[in-house]
């Protein structure tokens, strides 16, 4: 009787098979579910999804979903891939088809999960994994109105995800209250923090998760965050404002691969700006990570991006037509020469990416029907798609 082959040994051992599949990217693992019933059962199990998620931490996003056009009951999204080849129907995430058939508002993306809402229902939210379209509907606390609902998900810290709901405090109308939900128990805890104050313009509806906290942006010189483990609200100093008048001080606030970034732009007539990063050790100090020269970035896209004008005194000036969608970390090693991080921006009719290291821009996709020709899309309406096997 012949001894079993290596393939048979692996195929008959869930432990060996699990150890191998943990090293395989998400897209390939999902295809392997069709091998046989054993593989399907193993890959679909919640324990394997948790192990795989923990094994693939801080992955760079595969692409961006961005709001193409917002109609009252039918928001429309486009998807752009970060791969070098243009997006085809076969490379689109399954969630893209779901968006086409079911009207969702995407509220936030966080380490592979999307927080969504239905335009026709305000009493619940939807947590979805866009890689496999697994989703769960979660009823919100009964009291209204809500100022913002955010998600915190970090498989390096917890096997579950959190939802945080901010509303006006019942103690004082000028103060705020936080309700907290965890998928571990499936229940809400009301008034976890009640009666705290914030700067007048804090954007509770645009929270960003980073390092165990959800941060909300303010356009003053201080903002606030909620720490999930300490269950407390804290403050964060923002960089000192650039001198001059503003239409909107900060144009981007987001995280990628464990890095929290902030972009301040005083006016679209200034040819340079900095990408700031929050120090991961102190969680207090901001430093300049990248410097962007728009005249270099716009090379090859001058017609769409550069609008040259003359004022009433005959002085020439240039307006740069763009909006920041995302800062995407794509570091392939510890050396600076291996940093292929990019800035993704929209310009009239196009979405392009700019490589900070090579200083080269490339076309990602063409777009149409922008609501604003000079500022086609905004960073708040762009959501990073990170592949994940996590079962919600």
Buried (B, 14 or more C-beta within 10 A) or exposed (E): EEEEEEEEEBBEEBEEBBEEBBEBEBEEBBEBBEEEEEBEEBBBBEEBBBBBBBEBEBBBBBBBBBBBEEEEEEBEBBBBBBEEEEBEEEBBBEBBEBBEEEBBBBBBBBBBBBBBBBBEEEEEBBBBBBBBBBBBEBEBBEEEEBBBBBBBBBBEBBBBBBBBBBBBBEEEEEBBBBBBBBBEEEEBEBBBBBEBEBBEEBBBBBBBBBBBBBBBBBBBEEBBBBBBEEEBBEEBEBBEBBEEEEEEBBBBBBBBBBBBBBBBBBEBEEBEBBBBBBEEEEBEEBEEBBEBEBEEBBBEBEEBBBBEEEEEEEEEEBBBBBBBBBBBBBBEEEEEEEBBBBBBBBBBBBBBBBBBBEEBBEEBBEBEEBEEEBBBBBBBBBBBBBBBBBBB
